[in-house]
Amino acid sequence: MPEANRVRPESPFPKGIPQPALRALASLGITRLDQVTRFTEARLLGLHGMGPKALGIIEAELRARGKSLARKP
């Protein structure tokens, strides 16, 4: 995985996620990468500020850790 997408020691999220997306995650109480696995792609994309770029970074890092977003019930 490229170094640019690795989680920074001072941040619970990978580098490159835009601030509006981080604020959108915070609005759901998400403060760490592993917490996004409770949500579906559709739910996250429905957040104001969350876009495909941020979601792509998140999904790539989750895959690198052997995890994924929740699936539709």
N, C-alpha and C positions, 0 to 999 in steps of 0.2 A: 504494500500500500504506500502511495506517495507520502512523504513526510508532511506535506502541507495539510493533509487530512487527519493527522494523528491528534489525539486529545492533548491539549497543552496542560502542563502540570498545574497552572493557575486557573484553568478553566475546566468545567465538567463536560464541555462540548468540544467537538472537533473544530479546528481552525477553519475560517472561511464562511461560517454561518453568519449571515447578515444580522445586524442588531434588531430589525423589526421581527425577524423570525424568533430570535431569542426572547424578545418581549412577548410574542405570541405563546411560546412554550411556557413562559413564566405565568401567563394568565390562567393556565391550567394547573399550575403548581408543579410543573416539570422543572427540576433544577439539575438533573443529571441525565446523561445519555440513556442509561438503562431504563429510565422511567418511560421513555417514549414507546417501549414495546407493548404497553397497555392500550395503545391507540392505533386505529387503522390509518392507512394513507389518506383516505377520504376525510376523516375527522381532522387530521393535521392540516391538510390542504384547505379545509374550510375555515381555518383560523385567519383572521386579518393579520397580514404580515408574513405569513408562511407561504413560500412559493416553491416551485419545482427545483430551483437551485439548492436551496437549504435542505429540502427533503432528500434530494439526491446525495448530498454530503452525509446526512444522517443515515440514510439507508446503506451507503457504502461502508461507513464505519461499523454499523451493526453487523453487516455481512462479514466484515473482517474479524468480528468477535464471535461469529457463529450464532448471531441472533437476528431477529426480524421484527417488523411491525406486526401488530395484531391482524388477524384476518377477519373478514366479515362473518358474523355468526350464521 
